[in-house]
Amino acid sequence: MGKSEATPTATKGEGEKVMVLTMLEVDPATEDPDLLDAIRKKNSAALTSILDPRGDLSAKDSSNAAAAVWYFVMNGHHITGNLNLLTDLTPVCDRWVRSLIGTGPPMQVCARGSVNCNGIKLDDVWYVPGVTVNMVAGAPFSNQEISLTLDRSAFSLKRPDGTVVGKGCVKGNLYEVDFLDISSTTAPWYIVSNAAEHMTGDLHLLSNFTPTQPGRPVRTHTGGMLQVRGKGSLSSTQLSIPSVSYVPGLTENIISVTQLTHSGFSVAFSPHGCTITRNRDGKTVGSAYHAGGQLYRLDYLRVADNK
């Protein structure tokens, strides 16, 4: 396949250090607890400031977002140490990474967010203070129906319909990303276990809509009571879902585990995400990543053809 090793490196001149880009997650239970506590304490004040919506982002990180370069690596997770590149930040609890060569202390994953600048559009990017390069990892794309083609000089990423969503070329000894567009193109949808039915507050997302008169009460994933005013279908490149309730006033778009299981699907959760499979043939029809709390953000879900 050519130059596809999981630890691409680059030498930036005589006497300079080699950059090892791939960062792999480590189990905090196997690390020195005193060291981890010291790192948590060091990062705690900065993390509080980062997640304060009243804060001025430009004051928190002086890195030049306009000049940011992203590199493609095979394993690990999408990571940046440049806070200016991220939006929609949410905290991450007790996740740690270390360079693939295994030297040096672990580094704390403080938050996750989305990137949309310089031709790079990407969700679920980890913010790791101290990381000096921006990494796009190939491994997470396997759960998003995105295929990788890679040779000695370039790489490309495609969806099943052939749409190219990313590409780059080798510069020096690294795969540098030219462009990448794998962020959600529509409003985000979340899969939750504490809602009885699929629901949205945005009527414009639904097709084949049938109104419900009068409305009926429904309890949302937050515990509040709202009114169902009809049902419709969701149809897009990544989402194909029937029987979605229209609930005016709902601020998130919700996919219900209960409705999925009653419709012949299974949902398997892990600390990092979940996978949806069709019971009759075991086919994977959807996946999501953990977006904080009880919310798992969908990468894709296609359940409209379960017949």
GUVEX-830218 format. One record per residue (C-alpha): residue number from 1; chain; y negated, x, z. Coordinates in pm, whole numbers, plus 50000, padded with zeros to 5 digits. Last residue first. Example, Ala and Ser with C-alpha at 12.3 -4.5 7.8 and 13.67 -1.06 7.14 Angstrom:
<nodes>
NODE	2	A	50106	51367	50714
NODE	1	A	50450	51230	50780
</nodes>
This chain:
<nodes>
NODE	307	A	50472	46146	50598
NODE	306	A	50242	46390	50778
NODE	305	A	49998	46437	50489
NODE	304	A	49671	46406	50683
NODE	303	A	49762	46675	50936
NODE	302	A	49572	46977	50804
NODE	301	A	49396	47180	51072
NODE	300	A	49192	47499	51033
NODE	299	A	49014	47758	51247
NODE	298	A	48971	47506	51526
NODE	297	A	48777	47596	51839
NODE	296	A	48971	47569	52166
NODE	295	A	48772	47414	52449
NODE	294	A	48904	47388	52806
NODE	293	A	48665	47652	52941
NODE	292	A	48572	47902	52672
NODE	291	A	48615	47923	52295
NODE	290	A	48988	47991	52285
NODE	289	A	49095	48020	51922
NODE	288	A	49242	47748	51705
NODE	287	A	49532	47703	51466
NODE	286	A	49661	47442	51227
NODE	285	A	49945	47312	51012
NODE	284	A	50229	47546	51107
NODE	283	A	50549	47407	50957
NODE	282	A	50832	47325	51197
NODE	281	A	50987	47076	50955
NODE	280	A	50987	46739	51131
NODE	279	A	50781	46853	51430
NODE	278	A	50467	46963	51244
NODE	277	A	50309	47265	51414
NODE	276	A	49973	47324	51582
NODE	275	A	49897	47672	51717
NODE	274	A	49673	47759	52012
NODE	273	A	49432	48026	52125
NODE	272	A	49386	48339	52338
NODE	271	A	49536	48242	52672
NODE	270	A	49820	48064	52487
NODE	269	A	49864	47701	52389
NODE	268	A	50139	47545	52176
NODE	267	A	50056	47209	52019
NODE	266	A	50331	46993	51871
NODE	265	A	50293	46733	51598
NODE	264	A	50449	46394	51528
NODE	263	A	50153	46156	51544
NODE	262	A	50184	46089	51918
NODE	261	A	50163	46467	51972
NODE	260	A	49845	46490	51767
NODE	259	A	49684	46192	51939
NODE	258	A	49753	46345	52280
NODE	257	A	49626	46689	52177
NODE	256	A	49297	46524	52083
NODE	255	A	49063	46679	51827
NODE	254	A	48698	46665	51934
NODE	253	A	48367	46711	51757
NODE	252	A	48105	46781	52022
NODE	251	A	47780	46601	52113
NODE	250	A	47915	46247	52150
NODE	249	A	47624	46001	52145
NODE	248	A	47773	45772	51882
NODE	247	A	48155	45774	51893
NODE	246	A	48316	45753	51548
NODE	245	A	48692	45775	51593
NODE	244	A	48900	46002	51368
NODE	243	A	49205	45838	51213
NODE	242	A	49298	46098	50952
NODE	241	A	49253	46477	50961
NODE	240	A	49220	46725	50676
NODE	239	A	49019	47027	50789
NODE	238	A	48986	47370	50627
NODE	237	A	48859	47285	50281
NODE	236	A	48717	46952	50392
NODE	235	A	48836	46599	50467
NODE	234	A	48784	46410	50791
NODE	233	A	48895	46050	50790
NODE	232	A	48736	45740	50938
NODE	231	A	48724	45515	51240
NODE	230	A	48469	45279	51393
NODE	229	A	48213	45218	51664
NODE	228	A	48393	45373	51962
NODE	227	A	48166	45335	52266
NODE	226	A	48096	45595	52535
NODE	225	A	48227	45670	52886
NODE	224	A	48186	46017	53034
NODE	223	A	48473	46231	53159
NODE	222	A	48373	46543	52965
NODE	221	A	48662	46502	52719
NODE	220	A	48536	46153	52638
NODE	219	A	48648	45823	52789
NODE	218	A	48647	45541	52536
NODE	217	A	48494	45194	52545
NODE	216	A	48535	44954	52252
NODE	215	A	48273	44858	51998
NODE	214	A	48240	44502	51874
NODE	213	A	48283	44541	51590
NODE	212	A	48465	44853	51471
NODE	211	A	48344	45002	51145
NODE	210	A	48586	45137	50881
NODE	209	A	48498	45476	50732
NODE	208	A	48688	45608	50433
NODE	207	A	48499	45936	50482
NODE	206	A	48372	46096	50802
NODE	205	A	48143	46394	50862
NODE	204	A	47827	46188	50805
NODE	203	A	47913	45968	51104
NODE	202	A	47844	46253	51346
NODE	201	A	47940	46161	51703
NODE	200	A	48298	46271	51656
NODE	199	A	48636	46167	51791
NODE	198	A	49009	46239	51787
NODE	197	A	49187	46040	52056
NODE	196	A	49299	46038	52420
NODE	195	A	49087	46331	52540
NODE	194	A	49189	46574	52814
NODE	193	A	49402	46820	52614
NODE	192	A	49126	46955	52391
NODE	191	A	49101	47077	52032
NODE	190	A	48748	47166	51926
NODE	189	A	48574	47110	51595
NODE	188	A	48277	47314	51477
NODE	187	A	48025	47161	51235
NODE	186	A	48092	47273	50881
NODE	185	A	48097	47611	50708
NODE	184	A	48289	47771	50994
NODE	183	A	48253	48146	50970
NODE	182	A	48473	48344	50736
NODE	181	A	48211	48481	50500
NODE	180	A	48239	48858	50466
NODE	179	A	48046	49101	50249
NODE	178	A	48048	49471	50165
NODE	177	A	48271	49576	50456
NODE	176	A	48324	49952	50485
NODE	175	A	48685	50070	50480
NODE	174	A	48670	50417	50630
NODE	173	A	48739	50779	50537
NODE	172	A	48425	50851	50343
NODE	171	A	48337	50518	50197
NODE	170	A	48633	50303	50108
NODE	169	A	48546	49963	49970
NODE	168	A	48479	49611	50090
NODE	167	A	48569	49250	50037
NODE	166	A	48542	48911	50199
NODE	165	A	48579	48540	50142
NODE	164	A	48729	48547	49793
NODE	163	A	48834	48193	49705
NODE	162	A	49187	48191	49567
NODE	161	A	49279	47843	49688
NODE	160	A	49489	47993	49969
NODE	159	A	49184	48177	50109
NODE	158	A	49116	48535	50007
NODE	157	A	49028	48868	50168
NODE	156	A	48966	49184	49965
NODE	155	A	49021	49555	50015
NODE	154	A	48910	49875	49843
NODE	153	A	48990	50233	49741
NODE	152	A	49343	50319	49845
NODE	151	A	49469	49962	49833
NODE	150	A	49430	49642	50032
NODE	149	A	49486	49275	49957
NODE	148	A	49459	49056	50267
NODE	147	A	49542	48687	50287
NODE	146	A	49351	48428	50486
NODE	145	A	49538	48124	50616
NODE	144	A	49345	48144	50946
NODE	143	A	49619	48266	51179
NODE	142	A	49679	48582	50972
NODE	141	A	49303	48639	50983
NODE	140	A	49322	48750	51347
NODE	139	A	49504	49074	51248
NODE	138	A	49250	49198	50993
NODE	137	A	48994	49321	51243
NODE	136	A	48623	49340	51160
NODE	135	A	48471	49619	51368
NODE	134	A	48109	49708	51443
NODE	133	A	48057	50060	51578
NODE	132	A	47908	50202	51899
NODE	131	A	48119	50025	52160
NODE	130	A	47949	50080	52495
NODE	129	A	47910	49716	52587
NODE	128	A	48189	49503	52436
NODE	127	A	48074	49179	52269
NODE	126	A	48373	49008	52110
NODE	125	A	48337	48832	51776
NODE	124	A	48479	48481	51764
NODE	123	A	48310	48371	51441
NODE	122	A	48215	48569	51130
NODE	121	A	47946	48561	50864
NODE	120	A	47853	48908	50738
NODE	119	A	47617	48925	50439
NODE	118	A	47348	49113	50631
NODE	117	A	47341	48854	50910
NODE	116	A	47548	48569	51053
NODE	115	A	47762	48680	51347
NODE	114	A	47916	48446	51604
NODE	113	A	47979	48491	51975
NODE	112	A	48201	48632	52246
NODE	111	A	48112	48772	52585
NODE	110	A	48170	49054	52834
NODE	109	A	48480	49226	52697
NODE	108	A	48509	49514	52942
NODE	107	A	48599	49865	52828
NODE	106	A	48906	50050	52952
NODE	105	A	48858	50409	53067
NODE	104	A	48911	50705	52835
NODE	103	A	49208	50787	52616
NODE	102	A	49459	50547	52463
NODE	101	A	49442	50661	52100
NODE	100	A	49405	50294	52008
NODE	99	A	49067	50268	52179
NODE	98	A	49069	50050	52487
NODE	97	A	49008	49681	52545
NODE	96	A	48962	49447	52840
NODE	95	A	48953	49073	52902
NODE	94	A	48867	48947	53250
NODE	93	A	48678	48627	53165
NODE	92	A	48474	48602	52845
NODE	91	A	48128	48447	52861
NODE	90	A	47985	48241	52573
NODE	89	A	47728	48357	52319
NODE	88	A	47616	48125	52041
NODE	87	A	47454	48412	51848
NODE	86	A	47550	48776	51802
NODE	85	A	47410	49065	51596
NODE	84	A	47139	49155	51848
NODE	83	A	47408	49225	52107
NODE	82	A	47528	49534	51927
NODE	81	A	47849	49657	52093
NODE	80	A	48061	49483	51835
NODE	79	A	48421	49370	51816
NODE	78	A	48651	49164	51592
NODE	77	A	48995	49205	51747
NODE	76	A	49285	49449	51741
NODE	75	A	49467	49559	51430
NODE	74	A	49397	49636	51064
NODE	73	A	49046	49778	51065
NODE	72	A	48749	49684	50847
NODE	71	A	48412	49844	50918
NODE	70	A	48076	49672	50963
NODE	69	A	47734	49831	50909
NODE	68	A	47423	49720	51098
NODE	67	A	47088	49818	50947
NODE	66	A	46915	49483	50998
NODE	65	A	47060	49453	51348
NODE	64	A	46873	49761	51467
NODE	63	A	46990	49818	51823
NODE	62	A	46725	49750	52090
NODE	61	A	46942	49529	52304
NODE	60	A	46835	49310	52592
NODE	59	A	46464	49294	52516
NODE	58	A	46523	49155	52171
NODE	57	A	46735	48881	52324
NODE	56	A	46447	48741	52527
NODE	55	A	46599	48549	52817
NODE	54	A	46555	48178	52886
NODE	53	A	46908	48103	52765
NODE	52	A	47050	48331	53037
NODE	51	A	47385	48453	52903
NODE	50	A	47266	48807	52834
NODE	49	A	47082	48834	53165
NODE	48	A	47390	48741	53365
NODE	47	A	47596	48985	53160
NODE	46	A	47347	49266	53222
NODE	45	A	47363	49207	53595
NODE	44	A	47743	49199	53595
NODE	43	A	47810	49499	53370
NODE	42	A	47801	49776	53632
NODE	41	A	47978	49558	53887
NODE	40	A	48253	49475	53640
NODE	39	A	48293	49845	53556
NODE	38	A	48321	49937	53924
NODE	37	A	48572	49657	53982
NODE	36	A	48780	49780	53688
NODE	35	A	48784	50134	53828
NODE	34	A	48889	50010	54171
NODE	33	A	49166	49800	54014
NODE	32	A	49315	50100	53828
NODE	31	A	49476	49946	53519
NODE	30	A	49815	49784	53460
NODE	29	A	49707	49440	53586
NODE	28	A	49406	49459	53354
NODE	27	A	49640	49422	53055
NODE	26	A	49494	49604	52755
NODE	25	A	49350	49472	52431
NODE	24	A	49338	49710	52137
NODE	23	A	49030	49879	51992
NODE	22	A	49056	50017	51639
NODE	21	A	48761	50229	51531
NODE	20	A	48851	50583	51627
NODE	19	A	48536	50778	51539
NODE	18	A	48591	51154	51515
NODE	17	A	48336	51351	51713
NODE	16	A	48081	51578	51551
NODE	15	A	48130	51954	51517
NODE	14	A	48094	51960	51140
NODE	13	A	48001	51623	50997
NODE	12	A	48070	51259	51058
NODE	11	A	48449	51273	51065
NODE	10	A	48593	50931	51003
NODE	9	A	48893	50752	51137
NODE	8	A	49114	50464	51033
NODE	7	A	49361	50376	51306
NODE	6	A	49580	50093	51181
NODE	5	A	49693	50274	50870
NODE	4	A	49625	50096	50544
NODE	3	A	49539	50375	50301
NODE	2	A	49776	50300	50021
NODE	1	A	50000	50000	50000
</nodes>
